Amino acid sequence: MDFFTGCASNLAAKVAEFMFKNVKLRMSYVFHHKRRVVNFEKKVETLKERRDRVQHDVDSAKRNAENIETDVNNWLTKVDNIISAEVKEVKDLQDKAESKCFMGLCPNFKSRYQLSKKADEDANNVDELLLQGKFEKVSYRDDPQAVKPAFPTDFEAFDSRKQVFNEILEAVRDPSINIIGVYGMAGVGKTTLINEVFRQVKKDKSFESVVMAAVTDNPDIQKVQDRVAEMLGLNFEKESIYGRAIRLRERMKKENKILVILDDLWARLDLMEVGIPFGDEHNDAPIGSPDLDSEIEGAKAIDVADRCSGLPIAITTVARALRNQASFAWRDALRELDKPSPSNFSRVPADAYKAIELSFNNLKSEELRKTYLLCSLLGHDAALQDLLKYAMGLGLFHGVRTVEVTRDRLLRVVSDLKASRLLLDSYNKEHFDMHDLIRDVTVSIASRDNRVFALRPKDVLDLDDWPDEETTKLWDKISLRYATISKLPDQLKCPKLTFLFIGSNDPSMEIPKGFFEEMGNLKVLDLTNMHFPSLSSSICVLANLRTLCLDQCVLGDIAIVGELKNLEILSLLRSDIERLPKEIGQLIKLKLLDLSNCTRLQVIPPSVLSSLSRLEELYMGNSFVQWEAEGRPIERSNASLVELKALSCLTALEVQIPNAEIIPKDFFFEKLQRHKIFTGEAWDWAGDIEYKRTLNTREH
């Protein structure tokens, strides 16, 4: 009996305890509703901060063409629902809870209870979302095969090419073959053929991955690595070529079956140095149809093709030049092609030379011809921005004053040259290319009458080999593009010279003190990849200089640049410079200043930027970040963002601001067309700004 009595007593006690806790909780809901609402609101604020942080990462990923993970999108949707719908519901209940019943004499206990319980439940939901929102990554890249080279789409195989094309495809699909070589003289259509192989292999999906990169006659291992990595979705950090090769090799080994196409290969390439596995290490291994006018008899078209030595590159350029022309134009072209070509030019077949020369002569305007000749002096995958800087300095387009209008005109001219097949697309829209055969012929044309002196990267020039004074006096343009030069002459007498490019692979190369003294007409000077503790004093005589590019240089004291009063373009792109001299502020005619990727730039003296009153474009991406806030009690030692507001002509701006709090009020530019304004400690922005207005904020 005592046993049963004890059990009943314990049961009654537990029931009473449960009922007491339940009543206590319900009473707490009624009397502590405000505390629960405040707790919910605080957690919602924390959730908003977490949401904003995740959203920043999502926005950055989208700009990099990455896909957002499904769970991230779902989480953001749930968070938005909590922040909007649930918060509103709590607010509505809160309004009811504040009302009273019984003619305003009694609190509304029912509404308080509902409010408190709802706030408690939603607070728990917020806690769960906060735990779920700790994402290591928010995005992923598509199959890297989405990255495709920009190839011409007008491929039509000649009968003589179909067999070769089929043989290449057969070899590519043969699992016992690891390396295939496609060879032939310049201009026979190897690249176009391989481009079509690339498309076909992609279409039939016979390989998991297909990548393609151009090597050129002056191989840049890093560029080849970058191109292959881009197509595989691999990002390199700041690594050595050897380190990049290891990462690239490991990435490629993850593909079960991969096809690597290396185009424009002139000499032996060390695949191990690039990072391409081969052999036992891994199982990997447009021809233009002439658009002839209906008036042209087929026989004449065949004759023209014969005069072009059957070279597709020559046939295409001539066909484009004569497109929509009457029959007399084709007859005249045949007569021109029958004339002998320069006897001292051995790198290109004579008939092909004449075909390309004919295409050049048929360009319809002086603007096209001058721009095209300038393009021939640039290397492979040349940057449109470089061409713009040169065009501005040389004044290629008469009556055009602003950078923006010059850019539009230049893009139109380049587009016309591509339509003529004299220029080619490159790996992105910021660059363009030119076939080696066409470049060689064009430089030869430009070199007639000693108007142009140009060296290629593989050329060697000793001091005793420089032309005599009578020859140099005639030069209009000099391009020494990474040639091996033992020493520059103390002085070059070039009174007609307007353009000078010197790119060096030898950091010890020096510019003699009096080197520029007889170049008073120089308008464009580009010294790339050189070391300058100080600039040559003779640069002061360049009173007509409009464009100065000191890109990828190690720079010390460049204060003398301030003496170049007529300078309109100054580029220090990717240069190692710690301090911008105050004398730069004297360049009151400057229209474009490029300090992009000057990662060691620490000091820009106050008032230098604001003094550049005519500046139209300012590029400071991944560069100077030591902006000082305006209104500090001590005298400023560095530039402030307020100075940029004085630049009333500014149409393009690229700048990094480490702390958004120092952005001045009314940070607005009336004429701004394009901009990248990045807030955050580390520059994290790829791509161009040519047609975009973009703002990137990142919390760190």
C-alpha positions in Angstrom: 0.0 0.0 0.0 2.8 2.4 0.9 4.5 1.6 -2.4 1.4 2.6 -4.4 0.9 5.7 -2.2 4.5 6.7 -2.9 4.1 6.3 -6.7 1.0 8.3 -6.7 2.6 11.0 -4.7 5.6 11.2 -7.1 3.4 11.3 -10.1 1.3 14.0 -8.7 4.4 16.0 -7.9 5.8 15.7 -11.5 2.4 16.6 -13.0 2.3 19.7 -10.7 5.9 20.6 -11.6 5.1 20.3 -15.4 1.9 22.4 -15.0 3.7 25.0 -13.0 6.5 25.4 -15.6 3.9 25.5 -18.4 1.9 28.2 -16.6 5.1 30.1 -15.8 6.2 30.0 -19.5 2.7 31.2 -20.6 2.8 34.0 -17.9 6.3 34.9 -19.1 5.0 35.2 -22.7 2.4 37.7 -21.4 4.5 39.8 -19.1 7.9 39.7 -20.9 6.8 40.2 -24.5 8.9 43.3 -25.0 12.1 41.5 -23.9 11.4 38.7 -26.4 10.7 41.1 -29.2 13.9 43.0 -28.5 15.8 39.7 -28.5 14.3 38.8 -31.9 15.1 42.2 -33.4 18.7 42.0 -32.3 19.1 38.6 -33.9 17.4 39.9 -37.1 20.0 42.7 -37.2 22.8 40.1 -36.9 21.1 38.0 -39.6 21.0 41.1 -41.9 24.8 41.6 -41.4 25.4 37.9 -42.2 23.1 38.2 -45.3 25.0 41.3 -46.5 28.3 39.6 -46.2 27.1 36.5 -48.1 25.5 38.8 -50.7 28.8 40.6 -51.3 30.5 37.3 -52.0 27.6 36.3 -54.3 27.8 39.6 -56.2 31.6 39.2 -56.6 31.2 35.6 -57.9 28.6 36.7 -60.4 30.9 39.4 -61.8 33.5 36.6 -62.3 30.9 34.6 -64.3 30.6 32.0 -61.5 27.4 30.0 -60.6 25.9 30.4 -57.1 25.5 27.2 -55.1 21.8 26.1 -54.6 22.0 26.0 -50.8 23.3 29.6 -50.9 20.4 30.8 -53.0 17.9 28.9 -50.8 19.5 30.4 -47.7 19.2 33.9 -49.1 15.6 33.4 -49.9 14.8 32.1 -46.4 16.6 35.1 -44.9 14.8 37.5 -47.1 11.5 35.9 -46.0 12.4 36.2 -42.3 13.5 39.8 -42.7 10.4 40.9 -44.7 7.4 38.7 -44.0 8.2 37.5 -40.4 9.4 40.8 -39.2 6.2 42.4 -40.5 4.0 39.8 -38.8 5.8 40.4 -35.5 5.3 44.2 -36.0 1.6 43.7 -36.6 1.3 41.6 -33.5 3.2 44.2 -31.6 0.7 46.8 -32.6 -2.1 44.7 -31.3 -0.3 43.9 -28.1 0.0 47.6 -27.4 -3.8 48.0 -27.6 -6.0 47.5 -24.6 -9.4 45.8 -24.1 -12.4 46.5 -21.9 -12.6 50.1 -22.9 -8.9 50.6 -22.5 -8.8 49.5 -18.9 -7.1 46.1 -19.3 -4.0 45.0 -21.2 -4.5 42.7 -24.2 -3.1 39.5 -22.7 -4.0 37.4 -25.7 -2.2 39.6 -28.2 0.9 39.8 -25.9 0.9 36.0 -25.6 0.8 35.6 -29.4 3.4 38.2 -30.0 5.8 36.8 -27.4 5.4 33.2 -28.7 5.9 34.3 -32.3 9.0 36.4 -31.5 10.5 33.4 -29.6 9.8 31.0 -32.5 11.2 33.3 -35.1 14.3 34.0 -32.9 15.0 30.3 -33.0 14.6 30.2 -36.7 17.0 33.1 -37.0 19.5 31.2 -34.9 19.2 28.2 -37.2 19.8 30.4 -40.3 22.8 32.0 -38.7 24.3 28.5 -38.2 23.5 27.6 -41.8 24.9 30.8 -43.2 28.6 30.0 -42.4 29.5 29.1 -46.0 33.1 28.3 -47.0 32.3 29.0 -50.7 29.2 30.5 -52.3 29.9 29.7 -55.9 31.4 27.3 -58.4 32.7 27.6 -62.0 31.0 26.1 -65.0 32.6 23.4 -67.0 35.7 25.4 -68.1 34.8 24.4 -71.7 32.4 27.3 -71.6 35.5 29.5 -72.2 36.0 29.4 -76.0 38.4 31.3 -78.3 36.8 33.8 -80.6 37.2 32.1 -84.0 35.9 33.2 -87.4 32.7 31.5 -88.3 33.1 31.5 -92.1 35.1 28.3 -92.4 34.5 26.4 -95.6 36.9 23.6 -96.4 38.5 23.6 -99.8 38.5 20.1 -101.4 42.2 19.9 -101.0 41.9 20.6 -97.3 39.1 18.2 -96.4 41.4 15.2 -96.5 43.9 16.9 -94.2 41.1 17.9 -91.9 39.8 14.3 -91.7 43.2 12.9 -91.2 43.8 15.2 -88.2 40.5 14.3 -86.7 41.3 10.6 -87.1 44.7 11.0 -85.4 43.1 13.1 -82.6 40.6 10.3 -81.9 43.3 7.5 -82.0 44.0 6.6 -78.3 47.5 5.3 -79.3 48.6 8.7 -80.5 49.8 11.3 -77.9 51.3 14.1 -79.9 50.2 15.3 -83.4 52.1 17.9 -85.5 50.5 20.0 -88.2 53.1 21.8 -90.2 53.4 24.0 -93.3 54.6 27.4 -94.5 53.2 30.6 -93.1 49.8 31.5 -94.5 48.7 28.0 -95.8 45.8 27.9 -93.3 47.1 25.8 -90.4 45.5 28.0 -87.7 42.2 28.0 -89.5 42.3 24.3 -89.9 43.1 23.7 -86.3 40.4 26.1 -85.2 37.9 23.9 -87.1 39.3 20.8 -85.4 38.8 22.5 -82.1 35.2 23.2 -82.9 34.5 19.7 -84.2 36.1 18.0 -81.2 34.1 20.2 -78.9 30.9 19.4 -80.8 31.3 15.6 -80.7 32.5 15.6 -77.1 35.2 13.1 -77.7 37.3 14.7 -75.0 36.3 15.9 -71.5 38.3 19.1 -72.0 39.7 20.9 -75.0 42.1 23.8 -74.5 43.9 26.0 -77.0 46.7 28.5 -76.8 48.9 30.4 -79.2 52.7 30.1 -78.7 54.0 32.5 -81.4 57.6 32.9 -82.6 58.6 34.5 -79.3 57.2 32.2 -76.7 56.0 33.8 -73.5 55.6 30.8 -71.1 53.6 32.7 -68.6 51.0 33.8 -71.3 50.7 30.2 -72.5 50.1 29.1 -68.9 47.5 31.8 -68.4 45.6 30.9 -71.5 45.5 27.2 -70.7 44.6 27.9 -67.1 41.8 30.3 -68.1 40.2 27.6 -70.3 40.5 25.1 -67.4 39.0 27.5 -64.8 42.3 27.6 -62.9 43.3 30.8 -61.1 47.0 31.5 -60.4 48.2 33.4 -57.5 51.5 35.3 -57.6 53.7 32.3 -58.4 56.8 31.6 -60.3 56.6 30.0 -63.7 57.8 26.7 -62.2 55.2 26.9 -59.4 52.5 27.6 -62.0 53.6 24.7 -64.1 53.2 22.3 -61.1 49.7 23.6 -60.4 48.7 23.4 -64.1 50.1 19.9 -64.4 48.2 18.7 -61.4 45.0 20.4 -62.6 45.3 18.7 -66.1 45.9 15.3 -64.5 42.4 15.5 -63.0 40.9 15.3 -66.5 40.5 11.7 -67.8 40.8 12.7 -71.4 42.1 16.2 -72.5 43.1 17.7 -75.8 45.7 20.5 -75.7 46.1 22.5 -78.9 49.2 24.7 -79.2 49.0 27.0 -82.3 51.7 29.1 -84.0 54.6 26.9 -82.8 57.9 28.0 -84.4 60.5 26.1 -82.4 60.9 23.5 -79.6 58.6 24.1 -76.6 59.3 22.5 -73.3 56.0 21.1 -72.2 57.2 20.3 -68.7 58.2 24.0 -68.3 54.7 25.0 -69.3 53.1 22.4 -67.1 51.5 20.2 -69.8 51.7 16.5 -68.9 52.4 14.1 -71.8 53.4 10.6 -72.7 53.2 8.1 -69.7 52.4 11.0 -67.4 48.9 11.4 -68.9 46.6 10.1 -71.6 46.2 13.3 -73.4 47.2 14.1 -76.2 38.7 30.5 -91.1 39.4 29.5 -94.6 37.4 32.3 -96.2 35.2 31.6 -99.2 35.8 34.6 -101.4 32.6 36.8 -101.4 32.7 37.5 -105.2 30.5 40.0 -107.0 28.1 38.4 -109.5 29.8 40.4 -112.3 33.1 38.4 -111.8 33.6 35.4 -114.0 34.8 32.3 -112.2 38.0 32.2 -114.3 39.1 35.6 -113.0 38.6 34.5 -109.4 40.6 31.4 -110.0 43.4 33.6 -111.6 43.5 35.8 -108.5 43.7 32.8 -106.2 46.6 31.4 -108.3 48.4 34.7 -108.0 48.1 34.5 -104.3 50.1 31.2 -104.3 47.0 29.4 -103.1 47.6 30.7 -99.6 44.3 31.1 -97.8 45.5 34.1 -95.8 46.4 35.9 -99.0 43.2 34.8 -100.8 41.0 35.9 -98.0 42.6 39.4 -97.7 42.4 40.0 -101.4 38.8 38.7 -101.6 37.8 41.1 -98.8 39.6 44.0 -100.5 37.8 43.3 -103.8 34.5 42.4 -102.4 31.6 44.0 -104.3 34.0 45.5 -106.8 33.3 45.5 -110.6 35.1 43.3 -113.0 37.5 46.1 -114.1 38.8 46.2 -110.4 39.5 42.5 -110.5 41.3 42.9 -113.9 43.4 45.7 -112.4 44.2 43.6 -109.4 45.5 40.8 -111.6 47.8 43.3 -113.3 49.1 44.5 -109.9 49.6 40.9 -108.7 51.7 40.2 -111.8 54.2 42.9 -110.9 57.4 41.7 -109.1 57.5 42.1 -105.3 60.6 43.5 -103.4 63.5 41.2 -104.2 65.1 41.6 -100.7 62.1 40.2 -98.8 62.6 36.5 -98.5 60.3 35.5 -95.6 57.1 35.6 -97.6 56.4 34.1 -101.1 56.5 36.9 -103.7 52.9 36.3 -104.9 51.6 36.3 -101.3 53.5 39.6 -100.7 51.8 41.3 -103.6 48.4 39.9 -102.5 48.7 41.4 -99.0 50.1 44.7 -100.4 47.1 44.9 -102.7 44.8 44.5 -99.7 46.6 47.3 -97.9 46.5 49.6 -100.9 42.7 49.0 -101.2 42.0 50.3 -97.7 39.6 53.1 -98.2 40.9 55.8 -96.0 44.2 57.3 -94.7 42.9 56.6 -91.1 42.7 52.9 -91.9 46.2 52.7 -93.4 47.9 54.7 -90.7 46.2 52.7 -87.9 47.0 49.4 -89.7 50.7 50.3 -90.1 50.8 51.3 -86.4 49.2 47.9 -85.5 52.0 46.1 -87.3 54.5 47.5 -84.9 52.8 46.0 -81.9 53.3 42.4 -80.8 51.0 39.5 -80.7 47.7 40.0 -78.7 48.3 43.7 -78.6 46.2 45.8 -76.2 43.6 48.2 -77.6 44.4 50.5 -74.7 48.1 50.8 -75.9 46.9 51.5 -79.4 44.6 54.2 -78.0 47.5 55.8 -76.2 49.6 55.8 -79.3 46.8 57.1 -81.6 46.2 60.0 -79.2 49.8 60.9 -79.1 50.2 60.7 -82.9 46.9 62.5 -83.6 45.8 59.8 -86.0 42.3 61.1 -86.2 42.0 64.7 -87.3 39.4 66.8 -85.5 39.1 64.4 -82.6 40.1 65.9 -79.3 38.8 63.8 -76.4 39.9 60.3 -75.3 36.4 58.9 -75.4 35.7 60.1 -78.9 39.2 58.8 -80.0 38.4 55.4 -78.5 35.1 55.1 -80.4 36.8 56.1 -83.6 39.6 53.6 -83.0 37.2 50.7 -82.2 35.4 51.4 -85.5 38.7 51.5 -87.5 39.9 48.2 -85.8 36.5 46.6 -86.6 36.9 47.6 -90.3 40.4 46.2 -90.3 39.1 42.9 -88.9 36.4 42.8 -91.5 39.2 43.1 -94.1 41.0 40.1 -92.4 44.0 42.3 -91.9 43.5 42.1 -88.1 42.2 39.2 -86.1 40.3 38.7 -82.8 42.5 37.9 -79.8 41.7 36.0 -76.6 39.4 38.8 -75.3 37.8 42.0 -76.7 40.5 44.2 -75.0 43.2 42.8 -77.4 43.6 42.2 -81.1 46.1 40.1 -83.2 47.7 40.0 -86.6 48.9 37.0 -88.6 52.7 36.7 -88.7 52.8 36.7 -92.5 50.6 39.8 -92.8 52.7 41.6 -90.1 56.0 40.8 -91.9 54.7 42.2 -95.2 53.2 45.3 -93.5 56.4 46.1 -91.7 58.2 45.7 -95.0 55.8 48.1 -96.7 56.2 50.6 -93.8 60.0 50.3 -94.0 60.2 51.5 -97.6 62.1 54.7 -98.1 63.5 54.1 -94.6 60.3 55.5 -92.9 60.2 52.8 -90.3 62.9 50.8 -88.5 61.5 47.8 -86.7 63.1 44.8 -85.0 61.5 41.6 -84.0 62.0 39.8 -80.6 64.4 37.3 -82.1 66.5 39.9 -83.9 70.0 40.8 -82.7 71.6 44.3 -83.1 75.1 45.2 -82.1 76.2 48.8 -81.7 78.2 48.7 -85.0 75.1 47.5 -86.9 73.1 50.6 -86.4 72.3 52.4 -89.7 74.2 55.5 -90.7 73.1 59.0 -90.0 71.7 59.6 -93.5 69.3 56.7 -93.0 68.2 57.6 -89.4 67.3 61.1 -90.5 64.5 59.6 -92.6 63.0 57.5 -89.9 59.4 58.3 -88.8 58.9 55.4 -86.5 61.2 53.0 -84.5 60.0 49.8 -82.9 62.7 47.8 -80.9 60.3 45.2 -79.5 62.4 43.1 -77.1 65.2 42.5 -79.6 68.6 41.7 -78.3 70.5 45.0 -78.4 74.0 45.2 -77.0 74.0 48.9 -76.5 72.1 52.0 -77.6 74.1 54.7 -79.5 74.9 57.8 -77.5 72.6 59.8 -79.8 70.3 59.1 -82.7 69.8 61.9 -85.2 66.1 61.4 -86.1 64.6 64.9 -86.7 61.5 63.4 -88.3 60.8 60.7 -85.7 57.3 60.7 -84.2 57.1 57.2 -82.6 59.7 55.3 -80.5 59.1 52.0 -78.7 61.9 50.3 -76.8 61.0 47.1 -74.9 63.9 45.3 -73.2 64.4 41.9 -71.7 67.7 43.2 -70.2 67.2 45.2 -67.1 70.8 46.5 -67.3 70.1 48.3 -70.6 70.7 52.1 -70.2 69.4 55.1 -72.1 72.4 57.4 -72.8 72.1 60.9 -71.4 72.0 62.6 -74.8 69.9 59.9 -76.5 66.9 62.1 -77.2 68.6 65.4 -78.1 68.0 65.0 -81.9 64.4 63.8 -81.6 62.6 67.1 -81.2 59.6 66.0 -83.2 58.9 62.9 -81.1 55.2 62.6 -80.1 55.0 59.0 -78.6 57.7 57.5 -76.4 57.2 54.0 -74.9 60.0 52.5 -72.7 58.8 49.2 -71.4 60.3 46.7 -68.9 63.4 48.9 -68.1 65.1 50.2 -65.0 65.3 53.9 -64.4 66.9 55.2 -61.2 66.4 58.5 -63.0 65.4 59.5 -66.5 67.8 60.8 -69.1 68.1 64.5 -68.9 67.7 64.8 -72.7 64.1 63.9 -72.4 63.5 67.6 -71.6 64.0 68.5 -75.3 60.9 66.5 -76.3 58.7 69.6 -76.3 56.2 67.9 -78.8 55.8 64.7 -76.8 52.1 63.8 -76.3 52.3 60.2 -75.0 54.8 58.8 -72.5 54.6 55.2 -71.4 56.9 53.8 -68.8 55.1 50.5 -68.3 56.5 47.6 -66.3 59.5 49.6 -65.3 61.4 50.0 -62.1 61.2 53.7 -61.5 63.1 56.0 -59.2 63.2 59.8 -59.6 61.0 60.7 -62.6 60.4 64.4 -61.5 61.8 65.5 -64.9 58.5 64.3 -66.5 57.0 67.5 -65.1 59.0 69.4 -67.8 57.0 67.8 -70.6 54.3 70.5 -70.6 52.4 69.3 -73.7 52.0 65.7 -72.4 48.5 64.4 -72.8 49.0 60.7 -72.0 51.1 59.3 -69.1 51.2 55.6 -68.4 53.1 53.9 -65.6 51.1 50.6 -65.9 52.5 47.8 -63.7 55.6 49.7 -62.8 57.5 49.5 -59.6 57.2 53.1 -58.2 56.8 54.2 -54.6 56.2 57.9 -54.9 54.6 60.0 -57.6 56.6 63.2 -57.8 54.7 66.5 -57.1 56.0 67.8 -60.5 53.4 65.6 -62.2 50.9 68.3 -61.1 52.5 70.6 -63.7 51.1 68.5 -66.6 48.0 70.6 -67.0 47.3 69.3 -70.5 47.2 65.7 -69.3 44.1 63.8 -70.4 44.8 60.2 -69.4 46.8 59.0 -66.4 47.3 55.2 -66.0 48.7 54.0 -62.6 47.0 50.6 -62.8 48.7 47.8 -60.9 51.4 50.0 -59.4 51.1 47.9 -56.3 54.0 49.6 -54.4 52.8 53.2 -54.9 52.5 54.7 -51.4 52.7 58.5 -51.9 50.8 60.9 -54.1 51.5 64.4 -52.7 48.4 66.5 -52.0 47.1 68.7 -54.8 48.9 66.7 -57.6 45.7 65.0 -58.8 43.5 68.1 -58.4 46.0 70.1 -60.5 45.3 67.9 -63.6 42.2 69.9 -64.5 41.9 68.5 -68.0 42.1 64.9 -67.0 39.5 62.7 -68.7 40.5 59.2 -67.7 42.2 58.1 -64.5 43.1 54.4 -63.9 44.3 53.4 -60.4 43.1 49.9 -60.0 45.1 47.6 -57.8 47.4 50.6 -57.0 47.4 53.5 -54.6 45.2 53.0 -51.5 46.7 55.5 -49.0 43.9 58.0 -49.4 43.8 60.5 -46.5 40.5 61.7 -45.1 39.7 65.4 -45.6 39.5 67.7 -42.6 42.2 66.1 -40.5 43.7 68.4 -37.9 47.3 67.9 -39.2 48.6 68.8 -42.6 48.0 66.1 -45.2 51.0 64.2 -46.6 49.0 62.2 -49.2 46.2 62.6 -51.7 42.6 62.7 -50.7 39.5 61.6 -52.6 38.1 65.1 -52.4 40.8 66.1 -55.0 39.1 63.9 -57.6 36.0 66.1 -57.4 38.0 68.9 -58.9 38.4 66.9 -62.1 35.4 68.2 -64.0 36.4 66.6 -67.3 36.6 63.1 -65.9 34.8 60.5 -68.0 36.5 57.2 -66.8 37.6 56.3 -63.3 39.1 53.2 -61.8 40.0 53.5 -58.1 40.4 51.4 -55.0 39.2 52.8 -51.6 40.2 50.7 -48.6 37.6 52.2 -46.3 34.2 53.4 -47.5 34.0 55.8 -44.5 36.5 58.2 -46.2 34.4 58.6 -49.3 33.4 62.3 -49.3 29.8 63.4 -49.6 28.5 64.2 -53.1 31.3 62.0 -54.6 29.7 62.6 -58.0 31.2 63.3 -61.4 28.9 64.9 -64.0 30.6 63.5 -67.1 31.6 60.1 -65.8 30.8 57.4 -68.5 32.6 54.4 -67.1 34.0 53.5 -63.7 35.2 50.9 -61.3 35.1 52.0 -57.7 36.2 49.2 -55.4 36.0 49.4 -51.6 38.0 46.9 -49.6 41.6 46.1 -48.7 42.5 43.7 -51.6 41.7 44.5 -55.2 39.4 41.7 -56.5 38.1 42.7 -59.8 38.8 41.1 -63.2 37.6 42.2 -66.6 37.2 45.5 -68.4 35.1 48.6 -67.8 34.7 49.6 -71.3 30.9 49.7 -71.3 30.0 49.4 -67.6 29.4 51.5 -64.6 30.3 49.3 -61.6 30.7 49.6 -57.9 32.1 46.8 -55.8 32.0 46.9 -52.0 33.6 44.2 -50.0 33.8 43.8 -46.2 37.0 42.3 -44.8 
